[in-house]
């Protein structure tokens, strides 16, 4: 990925908003949706989280290390969901509730404010 940190943050934030809406739909599965927008969203979040976790320059800031750790933990949760044959609204609701995903999202909200 050759995007910038603000673009990665936007992908994660927009993806989370999409996942909130998906969770509210009560779907049993993502099958039959012509490419599964939920999988595309999760794949984009995966790439952005990987970039944050592994491509972020170590600037000596302690908070950067926290963000990187939270991105790695979020990747594990997102990867688990993507590996499932069917992605239900309930599964996404549980992903949304994951403390690791929420921690990354909150980290990125805070970081966004310092970048502005």
N, C-alpha and C positions, 0 to 999 in steps of 0.2 A: 504494500500500500504506500502510495506516495503523498498522502494527505497530510495536513498539518494537525497539530493537537486540537485546536478549536473544531476542526472538522470531525475528528474522532469523537470528541465530546458530543457533538450534535448527533452523530449516528447512534451513540448509546442512549442519549436522551430521547430522541425521536422513536427509537426502537422500543424503549420502555413504555412510552405513551401508546404505541401500537399494541403492545402486549397487554396493557390494561384493557383496551377495547376488546381484544380477542378473548381475554379471560371472561369478559362479561357476556359473551355470545352463547355460552352453554353448548359449545360444539363437543361432540364425542370424538371427533377425529379431524385431521386436516386433509384427509383424502378427498379426491374428486374436486379439487379447487384449482386445477390447471396450473400447477407449479408451486402451490402452497406459499402464499404470501408470508405466512408465519415462519416458514423455514428460510425464506429469503431474508426476512428481517433478522432472524437469529444468526444467520450466516454473516450478515453485515455487522452485527454486534460482536460476533466472534472475531472478525478481522480487525475491528476497531480496538477491542480489548487486547488482542494480541499485540497490536502496535503500541498501545499504551504500556503494556506489561514488558515488552521486550525491546522496543525501539526508542523508548523515552530515554533521553540522555540523563545520566546521573549527574545532577547539578549540585550535589552536596546538601540539598534541601531535604530535611527529614520527611516532609510531607510527600515529596515525590516518591520516596521509598514506600510509604503507606499506600499511595495510589497504585503503585506497581503491584504490591502484594494483593490488594483487593481486586485488581484486574485479573491476576492469575487465579484467584479463588472463584471469581465470577465465570471465568472461562471453563472451569471444571463443571460448574452447574449448567451452563448453557450447552456444553458439549454432551452432557448426560441427556438433556432434553432432545437435542438434535439426533442423538443415536436411536431414539425411539421410533418404532414403526408408525405409530399414530401419535399425533400431538393434540391432546384434548385441551379444552378451556381450563379444566381443573388442573392439569399438569402445568399450564402456563401460569395459572393463579398461584400455584405453589412456587414456581420459579420467581414470580414477582415478589413473593413474600420472603424469599431467601435473604437472609441477613447479609450474605456476601454481595448479592446484586444490589441490594439497597445501600450497602456501605460504599460500593463503587459509585453509584449514582449520586449519593450525598457528597462524596469526595469531589466528583466532577462539578457539581453545582457550586461548591465552595471555590474550586479552582477557577471556574468560569468567571466568577466575580473578581478574582484577582487579576485575570487577564484583560479585563475590560478597561 
